[in-house]
Amino acid sequence: MTARVPGPADTPDILVIVGGSMAAVKAPTALRRMREGGADTAVIATRAAQQFITPLSLATAGNCEVATDETWFAPQPRAQHLALARARVVVVLGASAELLAEAAGGHAATLAAATLLSVGGKVLWVPAMNERMWLHPAVQANVERLRGWGHLFLGPETGAFGTPGEGSGTGRMSEPEQIAARALELLRGEDTPQDLAGLKVVVSAGPTREYLDPVRFISNPSSGKMGFAVAEEARARGADVVLVTGPVNLKDPAGVQTVRIETALEMQAQIMQAAQGADMVVMTAAIADYRAAAPKTEKEAKTPGDVTIHLTPNPDILAGLGAEQPAHPRRVLVGFAMETHAGVERAALKARRKNADFILLNYPTREGTAFGGDDNQVTLVRADGSHQDWPRVSKREVARRLLDEALQVRGRRSSSAGK
């Protein structure tokens, strides 16, 4: 299959060049995180990279056809390396000593090297190699030469190496979430406003677990992705961010103070504490409405017949924050609601009762926006019932729009206070 050559109208935001390292297996995760952040991606897989990961895996994660040395000379409208070099950001993921040497020496014998020689945008190197190789004077000289040309570096980190028997040291590749966050920061560049600089933003995310006994609990399938997207977007825009999250399979966002909890009571304690002095509080967490009235201290054996479990309501954290609002006149309070019917009416009522500035209404039964997805489709609902339907977009884009709206609310409130 011939790789699609990006044209002027669909130039990729981020080109990921995957180097010949065992760390190449982490490339799909980094690509997915970049796409979740709203970026269009393209991929070059070096021949060495294909010893560790297949082009199909990269193509699936990047939502694109993968360019290789084999596709370089296939019939196409224009030179593939020049088309790919139009990307606004180039990330060399799992950068090997060989790739560094090719780029620093101005080589052009491979698609990756020729593209790096032609690129006009920002270049981010993410090295991955053994510590002895990384510290070799030749490698360090190449790094310094590339830095002198304006190329940027992320890592390498100190940690365990993937090669058996090599122990640990400096040379381990940065984690995919860090790579994606840095690439997205570079992509936004001057386009990314630092309009939250100096503000404190508190975000809740994920589910809670309400234990019936030491091993059984009530919960829900919330992935936490929406809350993590809000935290990452707020941090990218300069905010001091505290993220309080229930149990999720997501890594702590870079630069964000992350607090991990399990129960609704733990969530309440951490949120109410963090919200003191906060400028914005965004409650995306799917907090359990009820908990066991009297949790068992021991796991009980299964018995025949029905079992009755007595539940008691959990505190309504959003309502508790809303009750505090008079004491925090400039704080913006945002909630999320998930409804299957009469959504706007219910969300508006929730905003009024809980003194929230606005509610983002989710639709769990709509295709592509259920729990765990990368996209979301929401309706912004205010207490007076006015609302705006947003299109289906990535959760990072929802986060951007949410924070834009919160800033507008804050601005209107400041203007009113000044009159």
C-alpha positions as CSV (number, residue, x, y, z in Angstrom):
1,M,0.0,0.0,0.0
2,T,1.3,3.4,-0.9
3,A,1.3,5.8,2.0
4,R,-0.9,8.9,1.5
5,V,1.2,12.0,0.9
6,P,-0.2,14.9,2.9
7,G,-1.3,17.8,0.6
8,P,-1.3,21.5,1.4
9,A,-4.9,21.3,2.8
10,D,-4.2,18.3,5.1
11,T,-0.7,18.9,6.3
12,P,-0.3,16.9,9.6
13,D,0.0,18.8,12.8
14,I,2.5,16.3,14.2
15,L,4.8,13.9,12.4
16,V,6.1,11.1,14.5
17,I,9.3,9.4,13.4
18,V,9.7,6.1,15.2
19,G,13.3,5.0,15.8
20,G,14.9,1.7,16.2
21,S,14.5,1.2,20.0
22,M,12.6,-1.2,22.2
23,A,10.7,1.9,23.3
24,A,9.1,2.0,19.8
25,V,6.3,-0.2,21.3
26,K,5.2,2.8,23.3
27,A,4.6,4.9,20.1
28,P,0.9,3.9,19.6
29,T,0.1,5.2,23.1
30,A,1.8,8.5,22.4
31,L,0.0,8.8,19.0
32,R,-3.4,8.2,20.6
33,R,-2.7,10.9,23.3
34,M,-1.7,13.3,20.6
35,R,-4.9,12.6,18.7
36,E,-7.0,13.0,21.9
37,G,-5.4,16.4,22.2
38,G,-6.9,17.3,18.9
39,A,-3.8,16.9,16.7
40,D,-3.7,15.3,13.2
41,T,-0.8,12.9,13.0
42,A,1.5,11.3,10.4
43,V,4.0,8.5,11.0
44,I,7.4,7.4,9.6
45,A,8.5,4.0,10.7
46,T,12.2,3.4,10.3
47,R,13.4,-0.1,9.2
48,A,14.9,-0.6,12.7
49,A,11.6,0.4,14.3
50,Q,9.7,-2.3,12.3
51,Q,11.8,-4.9,14.2
52,F,9.9,-3.9,17.3
53,I,6.4,-2.8,16.1
54,T,4.3,-3.2,13.0
55,P,3.3,-0.4,10.7
56,L,-0.3,-1.6,11.2
57,S,-0.2,-0.9,14.9
58,L,1.2,2.6,14.2
59,A,-1.4,3.2,11.4
60,T,-4.3,2.3,13.7
61,A,-3.1,4.5,16.6
62,G,-2.2,7.4,14.3
63,N,-5.3,7.1,12.0
64,C,-3.0,7.4,9.0
65,E,-1.0,5.3,6.6
66,V,2.6,4.8,7.7
67,A,5.4,6.0,5.6
68,T,8.5,3.8,5.3
69,D,11.7,3.6,3.2
70,E,9.7,1.2,0.9
71,T,7.0,3.9,0.3
72,W,9.5,6.6,-0.3
73,F,10.0,5.9,-4.0
74,A,6.6,4.6,-4.8
75,P,4.7,6.6,-7.5
76,Q,3.2,9.7,-6.0
77,P,2.5,13.3,-6.9
78,R,5.5,14.8,-5.1
79,A,8.5,13.9,-3.0
80,Q,7.2,12.2,0.1
81,H,9.9,13.5,2.4
82,L,9.1,17.1,1.4
83,A,5.4,16.6,2.0
84,L,5.9,15.0,5.4
85,A,8.4,17.7,6.4
86,R,5.6,20.3,6.2
87,A,4.4,19.1,9.6
88,R,4.3,21.8,12.2
89,V,6.0,19.6,14.8
90,V,8.2,16.6,14.2
91,V,8.7,14.2,17.1
92,V,11.5,11.6,16.9
93,L,10.3,9.0,19.3
94,G,12.7,6.4,20.5
95,A,15.5,8.3,18.9
96,S,18.6,6.1,18.5
97,A,22.2,7.1,18.3
98,E,22.1,6.3,14.6
99,L,19.2,8.7,14.0
100,L,21.0,11.4,15.9
101,A,24.1,10.9,13.9
102,E,22.2,10.9,10.6
103,A,20.5,14.2,11.4
104,A,23.5,15.9,12.9
105,G,25.6,14.8,9.8
106,G,23.0,16.1,7.3
107,H,22.5,12.6,5.8
108,A,19.6,11.9,3.5
109,A,19.9,8.2,2.7
110,T,16.6,7.2,4.5
111,L,13.1,8.7,4.5
112,A,13.5,9.7,8.2
113,A,16.9,11.4,7.6
114,A,15.8,13.2,4.4
115,T,12.6,14.4,6.1
116,L,14.6,15.8,9.1
117,L,16.9,17.5,6.6
118,S,13.9,19.2,5.0
119,V,11.8,20.1,8.0
120,G,10.9,23.7,8.7
121,G,8.9,23.3,11.9
122,K,9.8,22.4,15.4
123,V,11.8,19.2,16.1
124,L,11.5,17.3,19.4
125,W,13.9,14.5,20.0
126,V,12.9,11.8,22.6
127,P,16.1,9.6,22.9
128,A,16.1,6.0,24.0
129,M,19.3,4.1,24.4
130,N,21.7,2.5,26.9
131,E,23.4,4.9,29.2
132,R,26.9,4.1,27.9
133,M,25.7,5.0,24.4
134,W,23.9,8.2,25.5
135,L,27.0,9.5,27.4
136,H,29.4,8.7,24.6
137,P,31.2,11.9,23.4
138,A,30.1,11.3,19.8
139,V,26.4,11.1,20.8
140,Q,26.7,14.1,23.1
141,A,28.4,16.1,20.3
142,N,25.5,15.3,17.9
143,V,23.0,16.3,20.6
144,E,24.8,19.7,21.1
145,R,24.9,20.3,17.3
146,L,21.2,19.6,17.0
147,R,20.4,21.9,20.0
148,G,22.5,24.6,18.3
149,W,20.1,24.3,15.3
150,G,17.1,24.9,17.6
151,H,16.1,21.3,18.0
152,L,14.5,20.4,21.4
153,F,15.0,17.4,23.6
154,L,12.8,15.5,26.1
155,G,14.6,13.2,28.3
156,P,16.1,10.7,28.4
157,E,15.0,9.6,31.9
158,T,16.7,7.6,34.6
159,G,15.2,4.2,35.1
160,A,15.2,0.5,34.3
161,F,16.3,-0.4,30.7
162,G,14.3,-2.7,28.6
163,T,17.3,-4.8,27.5
164,P,17.6,-7.8,29.9
165,G,20.6,-7.7,32.2
166,E,21.3,-4.0,31.6
167,G,19.9,-2.8,34.9
168,S,19.0,0.9,35.1
169,G,20.6,4.3,34.3
170,T,20.0,7.4,32.2
171,G,18.8,6.6,28.7
172,R,15.2,5.4,29.2
173,M,12.6,7.1,27.0
174,S,10.1,9.5,28.5
175,E,6.6,8.1,29.0
176,P,4.1,8.5,26.1
177,E,1.9,10.9,28.1
178,Q,4.8,13.2,28.6
179,I,5.8,13.0,25.0
180,A,2.3,13.8,23.8
181,A,1.9,16.7,26.3
182,R,5.1,18.3,25.1
183,A,4.3,17.8,21.5
184,L,0.9,19.4,21.9
185,E,2.5,22.3,23.8
186,L,4.9,22.9,20.9
187,L,2.0,22.5,18.4
188,R,0.1,25.2,20.1
189,G,3.1,27.4,20.6
190,E,2.1,31.1,20.5
191,D,-1.5,29.9,19.6
192,T,-1.9,28.5,23.1
193,P,-3.0,31.4,25.3
194,Q,-1.6,31.5,28.8
195,D,-4.9,32.9,29.9
196,L,-5.1,30.8,33.0
197,A,-1.6,31.8,34.3
198,G,-1.9,32.7,38.0
199,L,-5.2,30.8,38.4
200,K,-5.8,27.7,40.5
201,V,-8.0,25.1,38.8
202,V,-9.4,22.1,40.7
203,V,-10.7,19.1,38.7
204,S,-12.4,15.9,39.8
205,A,-12.2,12.8,37.6
206,G,-13.1,9.1,37.3
207,P,-15.4,6.9,39.4
208,T,-15.6,6.2,43.1
209,R,-15.7,2.8,44.8
210,E,-18.1,2.3,47.6
211,Y,-17.1,-0.9,49.5
212,L,-19.7,-3.4,50.7
213,D,-17.0,-5.5,52.4
214,P,-13.2,-5.6,52.0
215,V,-13.4,-7.0,48.4
216,R,-16.8,-6.0,47.0
217,F,-17.8,-2.5,45.9
218,I,-20.3,-0.4,44.0
219,S,-18.8,1.6,41.1
220,N,-19.3,2.6,37.5
221,P,-17.2,2.4,34.2
222,S,-16.0,6.1,34.2
223,S,-12.5,6.2,32.6
224,G,-11.5,9.6,33.9
225,K,-10.5,10.7,30.5
226,M,-12.7,13.8,30.5
227,G,-11.3,15.1,33.8
228,F,-7.7,14.3,32.8
229,A,-8.3,16.3,29.6
230,V,-9.5,19.3,31.5
231,A,-6.5,19.1,33.9
232,E,-4.1,18.8,31.0
233,E,-5.7,21.7,29.0
234,A,-5.7,23.9,32.1
235,R,-2.1,23.2,32.8
236,A,-1.1,23.9,29.2
237,R,-2.8,27.3,29.5
238,G,-0.7,28.2,32.6
239,A,-3.0,27.2,35.5
240,D,-1.9,25.7,38.8
241,V,-3.9,22.5,38.6
242,V,-5.1,20.0,41.3
243,L,-6.6,16.8,39.9
244,V,-8.5,14.6,42.4
245,T,-9.3,11.3,40.7
246,G,-10.9,8.0,41.5
247,P,-9.4,4.6,40.4
248,V,-8.5,4.9,36.7
249,N,-5.9,3.4,34.3
250,L,-4.4,6.8,33.4
251,K,-1.0,8.2,34.3
252,D,-0.7,11.4,36.3
253,P,-0.6,14.4,33.8
254,A,2.7,16.2,33.7
255,G,2.9,19.3,35.8
256,V,-0.4,18.6,37.6
257,Q,-0.8,17.8,41.3
258,T,-2.7,14.6,41.2
259,V,-4.5,13.2,44.3
260,R,-5.8,9.6,44.0
261,I,-8.8,8.5,46.1
262,E,-11.3,5.7,46.1
263,T,-14.5,6.6,47.9
264,A,-16.9,9.5,47.7
265,L,-16.1,10.6,51.2
266,E,-12.4,10.7,50.3
267,M,-13.3,12.7,47.2
268,Q,-15.3,15.1,49.2
269,A,-12.5,15.7,51.7
270,Q,-9.9,16.3,49.0
271,I,-12.1,18.5,46.8
272,M,-13.3,20.7,49.6
273,Q,-9.8,21.3,50.8
274,A,-8.4,21.9,47.3
275,A,-11.3,24.2,46.4
276,Q,-10.3,26.7,49.1
277,G,-8.7,29.6,47.2
278,A,-9.5,28.0,43.8
279,D,-10.5,30.2,40.9
280,M,-12.3,27.3,39.0
281,V,-13.6,24.0,40.1
282,V,-14.7,21.5,37.4
283,M,-16.5,18.4,38.7
284,T,-16.3,15.7,36.0
285,A,-16.1,12.7,38.4
286,A,-18.9,10.1,38.3
287,I,-19.3,9.9,42.0
288,A,-21.5,7.1,43.4
289,D,-24.8,8.4,44.8
290,Y,-24.9,5.8,47.5
291,R,-22.6,3.8,49.8
292,A,-23.2,0.9,52.1
293,A,-24.8,2.0,55.3
294,A,-22.8,-0.5,57.3
295,P,-19.9,-2.0,55.3
296,K,-18.9,-5.5,56.4
297,T,-15.4,-5.9,58.0
298,E,-15.0,-9.4,56.7
299,K,-15.9,-11.0,53.3
300,E,-19.0,-13.1,53.9
301,A,-19.6,-16.4,52.1
302,K,-22.1,-16.6,49.4
303,T,-25.6,-17.7,50.6
304,P,-28.6,-19.0,48.8
305,G,-31.5,-16.6,48.0
306,D,-31.8,-12.9,47.7
307,V,-29.6,-10.5,49.6
308,T,-30.7,-7.0,50.7
309,I,-28.0,-4.3,50.9
310,H,-28.8,-1.2,52.8
311,L,-27.4,2.0,51.2
312,T,-27.2,5.5,52.4
313,P,-26.7,8.7,50.3
314,N,-23.3,10.0,49.7
315,P,-22.7,13.7,50.1
316,D,-23.4,15.9,47.1
317,I,-20.0,17.5,46.6
318,L,-21.2,19.9,43.8
319,A,-24.0,21.1,46.0
320,G,-21.6,21.6,48.9
321,L,-19.3,23.7,46.7
322,G,-22.3,25.7,45.5
323,A,-23.4,26.4,49.1
324,E,-19.9,28.0,49.6
325,Q,-20.1,30.2,46.5
326,P,-21.2,33.4,48.4
327,A,-17.9,33.2,50.2
328,H,-16.0,32.8,46.9
329,P,-17.7,35.3,44.6
330,R,-15.1,35.0,41.8
331,R,-14.9,31.2,41.8
332,V,-16.4,29.5,38.7
333,L,-18.2,26.2,39.5
334,V,-18.8,23.7,36.7
335,G,-20.6,20.4,36.9
336,F,-21.3,17.5,34.6
337,A,-24.6,15.6,34.3
338,M,-25.4,12.4,32.5
339,E,-29.1,11.9,31.5
340,T,-31.0,9.6,29.2
341,H,-34.1,11.8,28.9
342,A,-35.2,15.4,29.7
343,G,-31.6,16.2,29.8
344,V,-31.7,20.0,29.4
345,E,-34.5,20.5,31.9
346,R,-32.8,18.2,34.5
347,A,-29.4,19.9,34.0
348,A,-30.8,23.4,34.3
349,L,-32.5,22.3,37.5
350,K,-29.3,20.9,38.8
351,A,-27.4,24.1,38.0
352,R,-30.0,26.1,39.9
353,R,-30.2,23.9,42.9
354,K,-26.4,23.5,43.2
355,N,-25.5,27.1,42.4
356,A,-23.3,26.0,39.5
357,D,-22.4,28.5,36.8
358,F,-23.1,25.9,34.1
359,I,-23.5,22.2,33.6
360,L,-22.1,20.1,30.7
361,L,-24.7,17.5,29.8
362,N,-23.5,14.1,28.6
363,Y,-25.4,11.5,26.6
364,P,-24.3,8.0,27.6
365,T,-26.4,6.2,25.0
366,R,-25.1,8.1,22.0
367,E,-22.7,6.2,19.7
368,G,-19.0,7.1,20.2
369,T,-19.5,9.1,23.4
370,A,-20.1,6.4,26.0
371,F,-17.9,5.7,29.0
372,G,-14.2,5.2,28.0
373,G,-14.3,6.8,24.6
374,D,-11.9,9.5,23.3
375,D,-14.6,11.8,22.0
376,N,-17.5,13.5,23.7
377,Q,-20.7,15.3,22.7
378,V,-22.2,17.6,25.3
379,T,-24.7,20.4,25.8
380,L,-23.8,23.4,27.8
381,V,-26.7,24.2,30.1
382,R,-27.1,27.3,32.3
383,A,-29.4,27.7,35.3
384,D,-31.9,29.8,33.3
385,G,-32.4,26.9,30.9
386,S,-30.4,28.5,28.0
387,H,-28.2,26.0,26.4
388,Q,-25.7,25.3,23.5
389,D,-25.3,22.0,21.7
390,W,-21.6,21.3,21.0
391,P,-20.6,18.9,18.2
392,R,-18.9,15.6,18.8
393,V,-15.2,16.4,19.3
394,S,-12.2,15.1,21.2
395,K,-12.4,15.3,25.0
396,R,-9.4,17.7,24.9
397,E,-11.4,20.0,22.6
398,V,-14.4,19.8,25.0
399,A,-12.0,20.8,27.8
400,R,-10.7,23.8,25.7
401,R,-14.3,25.0,25.1
402,L,-15.2,24.4,28.8
403,L,-12.3,26.5,30.0
404,D,-13.1,29.2,27.5
405,E,-16.7,29.5,28.8
406,A,-15.4,29.5,32.4
407,L,-13.1,32.4,31.6
408,Q,-16.0,34.3,30.1
409,V,-18.1,33.7,33.2
410,R,-15.2,34.9,35.4
411,G,-14.8,38.0,33.2
412,R,-18.5,38.9,33.4
413,R,-18.4,38.5,37.1
414,S,-15.3,40.7,37.5
415,S,-17.0,43.4,35.3
416,S,-20.1,43.3,37.4
417,A,-18.1,43.6,40.6
418,G,-16.3,46.6,39.3
419,K,-19.5,48.6,38.6
